[in-house]
Each structure stands twice: as structure tokens, then as C-alpha cells.
């Protein structure tokens, strides 16, 4: 069984990318979207020292139990301000902190795939953040995939005229709304074919690789 976790918006690019990897493993899986429920933050209260489980009452411990039972882990998160988004970081701070006490490390050597999503396609910072947490939990990172997602500017209603938004990376703002094309997994750089890459192939290959590792 493979556990897939998305820290991105529901039914958006991060979730789609994680599910693509899961499907390609051809294994049973459990998928969690962190956006569908509250994930509380770590307060370093030390309540998890003896049990290796967080004392806060949210869905985290349920996900941890699934991760411990899993043969592999796929985790994806979007990049906000040159790092993993807050929900993804809150999740991993509690997972990594609660499971490490008494040299426990129940996720050690499990194969893991990392998916980093960013509005401009340069996901190096979110990949680095997730990899640091994988390393802390002793998860064996077998692949990392950079994916271009959709800036919120595409749907905010003002992205075509706002010079503070991310769309300035691709368009000469102001621009006609009809000229803005949202990226998809199957078409990552619709406004510039020279940058195009087949990220679907990369995600599927990661799933196939994970299948061989379990």
C-alpha cells in the first residue's frame, strides 16, 4: 500500500501530480489532501516524547498510522515565498518531531517520492524543504519532480492588470484576460513552447520506479 499526501489546494495541480504517481504504481493506495481538514502547528510541548504521537486532536495521527503501515510515500506541496507552504510545513514539523523520540524512526528506509509545485516551475526551494524532512524521518528519497502549477493570479480576477503578481514572470502586464493560458500537467508552458517539458512522463516514471522499490 502506498500513501499519497498533497499539501496543495484540493483538485489542483499538486493533488493531480501526486495522484498520477500513485496510479502508476498500480498498488493500493490511501490519499490525503491536507487542505480538506485542519492541521494544527507544533508547539514543542513535548507531549509526544513517550508515545511518539502528537497530543493534538486532529487528523495527523491517523495519517501517521497510515504512513507507518505503508510500503512507500508520495508527498507533494506547493512553493510559497521560496519554501514549502505553511500547511505542508506544519504537517512535517509534527510528523518529524513526534516520531524521532527515543531513536524511533518508524518511517526509516521507506521509499519516498517528492513532488514540488511552483507557479513558475522552479520548485527547488520546496523540494529542498521536503527533502530535509524526508531525511530527518530517514525516508529514502528515490525521486523528486518539479511541476509548474497555477498562480492564484490566474483566477483572482485581477491577475491580468496586477504588476505585483506572479504572472509578470510570463506576461507583459497589463494583458488581455483572453491571452492568459493556465498551465496544466499536460501543457506546462502554454505561453512558451520552448520551455515545454513532459512532466506527466516524469511523474509516471516516478510511480513505476516506486513500484520497483517496494
Backbone as CSV, one residue per row, in Angstrom:
resi,resn,N_x,N_y,N_z,CA_x,CA_y,CA_z,C_x,C_y,C_z
1,UNK,0.845,-1.190,0.000,0.000,0.000,0.000,0.889,1.251,0.000
2,UNK,0.494,2.227,-0.815,1.223,3.486,-0.915,0.364,4.606,-0.336
3,UNK,0.976,5.496,0.432,0.275,6.673,0.946,0.689,7.888,0.125
4,UNK,-0.296,8.613,-0.366,-0.061,9.851,-1.087,-0.653,11.020,-0.323
5,UNK,0.101,12.104,-0.212,-0.338,13.265,0.556,-0.083,14.522,-0.258
6,UNK,-1.098,15.362,-0.357,-0.957,16.649,-1.031,-1.197,17.770,-0.041
7,UNK,-0.265,18.726,-0.008,-0.439,19.915,0.829,-0.987,21.083,0.021
8,UNK,-1.319,20.840,-1.235,-1.845,21.884,-2.091,-3.357,21.989,-2.050
9,UNK,-3.881,22.870,-2.874,-5.325,23.055,-2.932,-5.997,21.805,-3.482
10,UNK,-7.222,21.565,-3.024,-7.947,20.379,-3.461,-8.212,20.419,-4.967
11,UNK,-7.973,19.282,-5.609,-8.247,19.063,-7.034,-7.445,19.987,-7.943
12,UNK,-6.337,20.517,-7.415,-5.471,21.356,-8.235,-4.208,20.576,-8.613
13,UNK,-3.214,21.277,-9.111,-2.065,20.627,-9.735,-1.304,19.710,-8.778
14,UNK,-1.067,20.146,-7.544,-0.315,19.302,-6.608,-1.022,17.976,-6.389
15,UNK,-2.314,18.036,-6.140,-3.093,16.811,-5.943,-3.075,15.945,-7.198
16,UNK,-3.247,16.554,-8.347,-3.236,15.792,-9.595,-1.894,15.097,-9.815
17,UNK,-0.810,15.790,-9.489,0.522,15.227,-9.684,0.754,14.039,-8.757
18,UNK,0.388,14.191,-7.483,0.558,13.098,-6.524,-0.266,11.882,-6.948
19,UNK,-1.495,12.110,-7.369,-2.355,11.002,-7.786,-1.832,10.320,-9.043
20,UNK,-1.181,11.079,-9.928,-0.592,10.480,-11.127,0.495,9.481,-10.742
21,UNK,1.339,9.868,-9.778,2.379,8.948,-9.297,1.739,7.715,-8.670
22,UNK,0.734,7.926,-7.818,0.067,6.808,-7.145,-0.513,5.812,-8.145
23,UNK,-1.215,6.337,-9.128,-1.870,5.463,-10.113,-0.861,4.620,-10.878
24,UNK,0.299,5.198,-11.148,1.287,4.488,-11.953,1.955,3.356,-11.175
25,UNK,1.878,3.376,-9.841,2.452,2.277,-9.057,1.630,0.998,-9.201
26,UNK,0.363,1.153,-9.586,-0.550,0.014,-9.722,-0.712,-0.739,-8.398
27,UNK,-0.526,-0.022,-7.299,-0.691,-0.604,-5.966,-1.896,0.033,-5.288
28,UNK,-2.421,-0.623,-4.277,-3.466,0.021,-3.479,-2.880,1.257,-2.811
29,UNK,-3.709,2.257,-2.593,-3.190,3.486,-2.010,-4.227,4.166,-1.124
30,UNK,-3.719,5.007,-0.262,-4.549,5.899,0.546,-4.078,7.316,0.269
31,UNK,-5.011,8.187,-0.092,-4.662,9.561,-0.441,-5.257,10.527,0.576
32,UNK,-4.447,11.522,0.959,-4.896,12.556,1.881,-4.612,13.930,1.287
33,UNK,-5.620,14.776,1.283,-5.440,16.179,0.931,-5.448,16.976,2.223
34,UNK,-4.313,17.575,2.563,-4.234,18.330,3.810,-5.145,19.550,3.794
35,UNK,-5.582,19.971,2.602,-6.460,21.136,2.502,-7.900,20.817,2.889
36,UNK,-8.207,19.543,3.073,-9.594,19.174,3.380,-9.877,19.149,4.880
37,UNK,-8.858,19.414,5.686,-9.070,19.460,7.127,-7.981,20.323,7.771
38,UNK,-8.162,20.632,9.040,-7.206,21.482,9.740,-6.000,20.672,10.193
39,UNK,-4.814,21.223,9.987,-3.591,20.664,10.548,-3.027,21.709,11.506
40,UNK,-3.002,21.371,12.774,-2.522,22.302,13.782,-0.993,22.379,13.761
41,UNK,-0.448,23.401,14.386,1.001,23.593,14.402,1.632,22.928,15.629
42,UNK,2.939,22.686,15.539,3.690,22.136,16.662,4.031,23.259,17.641
43,UNK,3.770,23.018,18.938,4.085,23.994,19.972,5.271,23.544,20.830
44,UNK,5.955,22.461,20.412,7.082,21.919,21.182,6.693,21.691,22.641
45,UNK,5.504,21.116,22.861,5.001,20.901,24.218,5.584,19.643,24.857
46,UNK,6.254,18.812,24.031,6.863,17.554,24.489,5.836,16.499,24.894
47,UNK,4.574,16.693,24.498,3.557,15.700,24.811,3.734,14.385,24.061
48,UNK,4.575,14.390,23.053,4.771,13.188,22.227,6.016,12.391,22.624
49,UNK,6.721,12.823,23.657,8.020,12.234,23.990,7.919,10.730,24.258
50,UNK,6.982,10.315,25.057,6.913,8.905,25.466,6.137,8.026,24.498
51,UNK,5.166,8.621,23.789,4.286,7.811,22.933,4.619,7.901,21.449
52,UNK,5.439,8.880,21.058,5.713,9.158,19.646,4.449,9.503,18.871
53,UNK,3.477,10.073,19.560,2.255,10.523,18.919,1.899,11.908,19.468
54,UNK,1.482,12.789,18.578,1.109,14.140,18.987,-0.166,14.116,19.818
55,UNK,-0.215,14.968,20.832,-1.382,15.008,21.716,-2.508,15.856,21.142
56,UNK,-2.244,16.581,20.067,-3.293,17.424,19.490,-4.304,16.564,18.727
57,UNK,-5.553,16.976,18.812,-6.649,16.158,18.289,-7.056,16.641,16.905
58,UNK,-6.288,16.259,15.912,-6.699,16.484,14.529,-6.385,15.206,13.758
59,UNK,-6.301,15.286,12.441,-6.187,14.081,11.629,-4.742,13.584,11.500
60,UNK,-3.799,14.292,12.090,-2.387,13.956,11.897,-2.053,12.531,12.306
61,UNK,-2.460,12.098,13.486,-2.092,10.761,13.942,-2.678,9.671,13.066
62,UNK,-3.860,9.925,12.507,-4.436,8.950,11.566,-3.550,8.804,10.339
63,UNK,-3.060,9.924,9.831,-2.188,9.875,8.659,-0.862,9.203,9.010
64,UNK,-0.338,9.499,10.188,0.905,8.861,10.623,0.759,7.348,10.661
65,UNK,-0.345,6.855,11.182,-0.562,5.406,11.240,-0.552,4.806,9.832
66,UNK,-1.171,5.503,8.891,-1.173,5.015,7.509,0.236,5.026,6.925
67,UNK,1.000,6.072,7.230,2.369,6.169,6.732,3.241,5.040,7.283
68,UNK,3.043,4.704,8.537,3.832,3.632,9.155,3.507,2.289,8.511
69,UNK,2.236,2.074,8.170,1.827,0.816,7.540,2.207,0.754,6.069
70,UNK,2.453,1.903,5.459,2.656,1.964,4.009,3.991,1.361,3.581
71,UNK,4.014,0.912,2.322,5.255,0.423,1.716,6.036,1.558,1.071
72,UNK,5.367,2.680,0.801,6.015,3.829,0.187,5.189,5.075,0.405
73,UNK,5.813,6.237,0.210,5.165,7.518,0.486,5.392,8.469,-0.683
74,UNK,4.324,9.145,-1.104,4.409,10.201,-2.114,3.876,11.470,-1.474
75,UNK,4.701,12.506,-1.450,4.274,13.763,-0.833,4.511,14.906,-1.799
76,UNK,3.484,15.743,-1.962,3.600,16.911,-2.824,3.149,18.170,-2.107
77,UNK,3.819,19.272,-2.404,3.453,20.560,-1.790,3.776,21.692,-2.748
78,UNK,3.022,22.775,-2.667,3.336,23.963,-3.464,4.366,24.838,-2.770
79,UNK,5.012,25.660,-3.564,6.016,26.586,-3.042,5.397,27.961,-2.850
80,UNK,5.481,28.477,-1.632,5.046,29.837,-1.325,6.251,30.596,-0.783
81,UNK,6.596,31.706,-1.368,7.680,32.545,-0.875,8.964,31.737,-0.640
82,UNK,9.410,31.070,-1.689,10.685,30.352,-1.679,10.756,29.270,-0.606
83,UNK,9.675,28.546,-0.419,9.681,27.432,0.520,8.348,26.709,0.502
84,UNK,8.279,25.599,1.218,7.038,24.841,1.295,5.942,25.669,1.953
85,UNK,4.711,25.491,1.516,3.595,26.237,2.088,3.397,25.883,3.562
86,UNK,2.683,26.729,4.273,2.566,26.602,5.730,1.909,25.299,6.151
87,UNK,0.906,24.850,5.414,0.213,23.624,5.811,1.141,22.427,5.694
88,UNK,1.921,22.365,4.614,2.870,21.274,4.463,3.934,21.285,5.539
89,UNK,4.428,22.484,5.866,5.463,22.581,6.900,4.900,22.212,8.270
90,UNK,3.697,22.673,8.595,3.086,22.316,9.877,2.933,20.803,9.999
91,UNK,2.541,20.164,8.897,2.395,18.707,8.886,3.721,18.030,9.205
92,UNK,4.766,18.400,8.479,6.043,17.707,8.634,6.750,18.047,9.937
93,UNK,6.568,19.256,10.462,7.178,19.577,11.751,6.661,18.638,12.832
94,UNK,5.376,18.360,12.797,4.791,17.472,13.809,5.124,16.013,13.550
95,UNK,5.115,15.601,12.276,5.473,14.206,11.951,6.917,13.927,12.365
96,UNK,7.837,14.777,11.911,9.253,14.537,12.167,9.581,14.624,13.656
97,UNK,8.969,15.582,14.357,9.285,15.755,15.772,8.733,14.611,16.616
98,UNK,7.496,14.226,16.354,6.866,13.217,17.217,7.442,11.819,17.004
99,UNK,7.910,11.532,15.799,8.353,10.162,15.510,9.819,9.906,15.838
100,UNK,10.590,10.928,16.129,12.029,10.742,16.291,12.456,10.400,17.713
101,UNK,11.592,10.638,18.712,11.993,10.454,20.104,12.388,9.006,20.386
102,UNK,13.353,8.829,21.270,13.832,7.508,21.667,14.382,6.718,20.480
103,UNK,14.905,7.501,19.479,15.501,6.867,18.295,14.513,5.917,17.621
104,UNK,13.278,6.393,17.468,12.189,5.543,16.970,12.231,5.374,15.446
105,UNK,11.997,6.436,14.709,12.082,6.490,13.248,11.332,5.348,12.535
106,UNK,10.008,5.247,12.708,9.261,4.158,12.063,9.137,4.280,10.545
107,UNK,9.497,5.441,9.988,9.423,5.620,8.531,10.771,5.359,7.864
108,UNK,11.759,4.959,8.636,13.113,4.776,8.113,13.148,3.778,6.967
109,UNK,13.838,4.175,5.909,14.101,3.355,4.719,12.872,3.116,3.836
110,UNK,11.738,3.687,4.193,10.604,3.586,3.262,10.922,4.419,2.025
111,UNK,10.674,3.913,0.820,10.925,4.716,-0.380,9.919,5.849,-0.499
112,UNK,10.418,7.011,-0.881,9.544,8.171,-0.983,9.777,8.968,-2.250
113,UNK,8.704,9.520,-2.785,8.749,10.389,-3.959,8.277,11.778,-3.545
114,UNK,9.025,12.799,-3.968,8.705,14.181,-3.646,8.228,14.908,-4.899
115,UNK,7.125,15.636,-4.778,6.611,16.468,-5.863,6.580,17.911,-5.389
116,UNK,7.337,18.770,-6.064,7.360,20.185,-5.724,6.684,21.003,-6.811
117,UNK,5.742,21.840,-6.428,4.950,22.611,-7.386,5.180,24.102,-7.151
118,UNK,5.424,24.832,-8.217,5.614,26.279,-8.100,4.981,26.979,-9.291
119,UNK,4.636,28.237,-9.097,3.960,28.982,-10.145,4.797,29.198,-11.387
120,UNK,6.121,29.257,-11.209,6.982,29.478,-12.372,7.710,28.219,-12.820
121,UNK,7.490,27.099,-12.108,8.114,25.835,-12.494,9.465,25.588,-11.857
122,UNK,10.019,26.578,-11.166,11.288,26.419,-10.457,10.972,26.046,-9.012
123,UNK,10.958,24.756,-8.736,10.479,24.258,-7.436,11.614,23.855,-6.508
124,UNK,12.807,24.389,-6.743,13.973,23.928,-5.986,13.831,24.126,-4.479
125,UNK,13.169,25.217,-4.077,13.104,25.517,-2.645,12.116,24.612,-1.910
126,UNK,10.982,24.342,-2.523,10.035,23.435,-1.871,10.582,22.011,-1.892
127,UNK,11.264,21.620,-2.951,11.897,20.299,-2.981,12.914,20.171,-1.855
128,UNK,13.703,21.218,-1.655,14.713,21.204,-0.594,14.066,21.062,0.776
129,UNK,12.975,21.813,1.008,12.288,21.742,2.303,11.767,20.333,2.568
130,UNK,11.088,19.755,1.588,10.523,18.421,1.785,11.635,17.394,1.973
131,UNK,12.690,17.515,1.169,13.806,16.568,1.289,14.432,16.644,2.678
132,UNK,14.532,17.820,3.251,15.064,17.941,4.611,14.223,17.159,5.605
133,UNK,12.901,17.238,5.465,12.022,16.485,6.369,12.098,14.988,6.089
134,UNK,12.162,14.596,4.812,12.338,13.179,4.486,13.620,12.655,5.133
135,UNK,14.689,13.427,5.015,15.964,12.999,5.599,15.857,12.880,7.117
136,UNK,15.161,13.841,7.740,15.014,13.808,9.191,14.253,12.572,9.636
137,UNK,13.245,12.173,8.843,12.459,10.982,9.162,13.123,9.707,8.650
138,UNK,14.273,9.859,7.980,15.041,8.748,7.401,14.288,8.028,6.276
139,UNK,13.393,8.762,5.606,12.731,8.228,4.410,13.744,8.241,3.265
140,UNK,13.739,7.196,2.468,14.659,7.075,1.341,14.069,7.759,0.114
141,UNK,14.520,8.951,-0.189,14.009,9.695,-1.342,14.527,9.057,-2.629
142,UNK,13.608,8.532,-3.438,14.034,7.863,-4.669,13.819,8.727,-5.907
143,UNK,13.001,9.781,-5.795,12.798,10.662,-6.947,12.207,11.980,-6.479
144,UNK,12.527,13.042,-7.234,11.984,14.371,-6.987,11.566,14.965,-8.327
145,UNK,10.350,15.498,-8.385,9.829,16.038,-9.640,9.396,17.481,-9.447
146,UNK,9.857,18.341,-10.340,9.433,19.737,-10.358,8.239,19.890,-11.287
147,UNK,7.212,20.548,-10.812,5.985,20.734,-11.584,5.600,22.213,-11.553
148,UNK,5.181,22.723,-12.684,4.642,24.075,-12.691,3.158,24.035,-12.364
149,UNK,2.754,24.833,-11.387,1.359,24.896,-11.003,0.675,26.144,-11.547
150,UNK,-0.421,26.503,-10.916,-1.210,27.648,-11.375,-1.170,28.746,-10.321
151,UNK,-0.532,29.856,-10.659,-0.594,31.003,-9.758,-2.059,31.320,-9.441
152,UNK,-2.312,31.692,-8.198,-3.666,32.126,-7.828,-4.089,33.334,-8.660
153,UNK,-3.098,34.035,-9.219,-3.370,35.212,-10.053,-4.226,34.875,-11.275
154,UNK,-4.166,33.624,-11.719,-4.964,33.245,-12.881,-6.461,33.332,-12.593
155,UNK,-6.842,33.146,-11.347,-8.272,33.098,-11.016,-8.733,34.204,-10.073
156,UNK,-7.828,35.114,-9.685,-8.211,36.141,-8.704,-9.078,37.234,-9.310
157,UNK,-9.049,37.366,-10.645,-9.842,38.386,-11.318,-9.065,39.639,-11.677
158,UNK,-7.875,39.794,-11.066,-7.070,40.992,-11.321,-5.678,40.670,-11.857
159,UNK,-5.418,39.401,-12.069,-4.085,38.996,-12.487,-3.619,39.612,-13.786
160,UNK,-4.553,39.938,-14.664,-4.189,40.478,-15.971,-3.733,41.942,-15.903
161,UNK,-3.974,42.591,-14.755,-3.568,44.000,-14.633,-2.631,44.244,-13.443
162,UNK,-2.434,43.237,-12.593,-1.665,43.408,-11.350,-0.182,43.148,-11.584
163,UNK,0.628,44.152,-11.364,2.079,44.014,-11.561,2.785,43.455,-10.327
164,UNK,2.029,43.194,-9.257,2.619,42.597,-8.056,2.513,41.078,-8.069
165,UNK,1.792,40.536,-9.023,1.541,39.103,-9.051,2.578,38.307,-9.812
166,UNK,2.439,37.003,-9.715,3.392,36.108,-10.349,3.316,36.065,-11.857
167,UNK,2.210,36.525,-12.417,2.062,36.446,-13.873,3.018,37.369,-14.612
168,UNK,3.650,38.286,-13.881,4.659,39.137,-14.519,5.865,38.321,-14.987
169,UNK,5.993,37.085,-14.470,7.074,36.203,-14.919,6.865,35.718,-16.343
170,UNK,5.616,35.795,-16.819,5.302,35.215,-18.118,4.616,36.176,-19.080
171,UNK,4.030,37.241,-18.556,3.272,38.147,-19.404,3.705,39.592,-19.170
172,UNK,3.567,40.394,-20.201,3.816,41.825,-20.103,2.525,42.486,-19.626
173,UNK,2.413,42.635,-18.325,1.198,43.156,-17.699,1.091,44.669,-17.941
174,UNK,-0.104,45.194,-18.261,-1.399,44.527,-18.371,-1.530,43.725,-19.664
175,UNK,-2.401,42.722,-19.603,-2.619,41.847,-20.737,-4.104,41.507,-20.792
176,UNK,-4.577,41.172,-21.966,-5.976,40.759,-22.091,-6.187,39.409,-21.383
177,UNK,-7.288,39.288,-20.672,-7.581,38.030,-19.983,-7.577,36.850,-20.950
178,UNK,-8.060,37.093,-22.155,-8.147,36.021,-23.145,-6.778,35.520,-23.598
179,UNK,-5.740,36.312,-23.346,-4.386,35.913,-23.743,-3.684,35.077,-22.672
180,UNK,-4.266,35.004,-21.492,-3.650,34.221,-20.412,-4.102,32.770,-20.508
181,UNK,-3.150,31.863,-20.558,-3.444,30.432,-20.662,-2.911,29.746,-19.415
182,UNK,-3.787,29.084,-18.664,-3.351,28.434,-17.430,-2.593,27.152,-17.748
183,UNK,-1.488,26.914,-17.054,-0.723,25.688,-17.278,-1.454,24.461,-16.723
184,UNK,-1.216,23.334,-17.336,-1.775,22.058,-16.898,-0.642,21.037,-16.846
185,UNK,-0.896,19.887,-16.232,0.127,18.846,-16.218,0.530,18.439,-17.630
186,UNK,-0.446,18.437,-18.531,-0.171,18.010,-19.902,0.397,19.134,-20.772
187,UNK,0.369,20.360,-20.271,0.903,21.506,-21.004,1.431,22.508,-19.985
188,UNK,2.699,22.381,-19.645,3.285,23.142,-18.558,3.569,24.600,-18.912
189,UNK,3.949,24.857,-20.148,4.308,26.227,-20.542,3.568,26.611,-21.829
190,UNK,2.247,26.788,-21.738,1.458,27.072,-22.934,1.809,28.395,-23.603
191,UNK,2.401,29.318,-22.841,2.747,30.627,-23.406,4.146,30.632,-24.030
192,UNK,4.885,29.521,-23.856,6.252,29.468,-24.388,6.638,28.017,-24.665
193,UNK,6.441,27.571,-25.875,6.669,26.178,-26.228,8.128,25.760,-26.053
194,UNK,9.053,26.713,-26.129,10.477,26.372,-25.999,10.823,25.869,-24.600
195,UNK,9.999,26.193,-23.609,10.224,25.740,-22.240,9.505,24.428,-21.929
196,UNK,8.705,23.958,-22.856,7.830,22.825,-22.582,8.608,21.570,-22.187
197,UNK,8.067,20.823,-21.231,8.615,19.529,-20.845,7.458,18.603,-20.527
198,UNK,7.681,17.303,-20.648,6.612,16.334,-20.430,6.648,15.866,-18.983
199,UNK,6.059,16.655,-18.099,6.101,16.337,-16.679,5.255,15.106,-16.370
200,UNK,4.247,14.827,-17.194,3.447,13.619,-16.984,4.309,12.372,-17.098
201,UNK,5.225,12.377,-18.050,6.144,11.251,-18.201,7.007,11.102,-16.957
202,UNK,7.505,12.224,-16.437,8.343,12.193,-15.243,7.571,11.638,-14.046
203,UNK,6.323,12.063,-13.885,5.511,11.589,-12.770,5.213,10.102,-12.894
204,UNK,4.906,9.668,-14.098,4.619,8.247,-14.309,5.865,7.390,-14.102
205,UNK,6.999,7.879,-14.555,8.250,7.147,-14.344,8.574,7.035,-12.854
206,UNK,8.249,8.095,-12.096,8.460,8.047,-10.647,7.584,6.973,-10.012
207,UNK,6.343,6.874,-10.475,5.449,5.844,-9.965,5.945,4.448,-10.291
208,UNK,6.446,4.270,-11.496,6.982,2.970,-11.893,8.217,2.608,-11.080
209,UNK,9.058,3.613,-10.827,10.265,3.400,-10.038,9.903,3.026,-8.607
210,UNK,8.898,3.711,-8.056,8.445,3.412,-6.700,7.913,1.979,-6.611
211,UNK,7.198,1.561,-7.630,6.666,0.188,-7.655,7.801,-0.832,-7.566
212,UNK,8.912,-0.555,-8.241,10.044,-1.489,-8.210,10.736,-1.503,-6.860
213,UNK,10.601,-0.404,-6.108,11.327,-0.277,-4.836,10.588,-0.875,-3.648
214,UNK,9.312,-1.150,-3.829,8.545,-1.667,-2.673,8.520,-3.197,-2.642
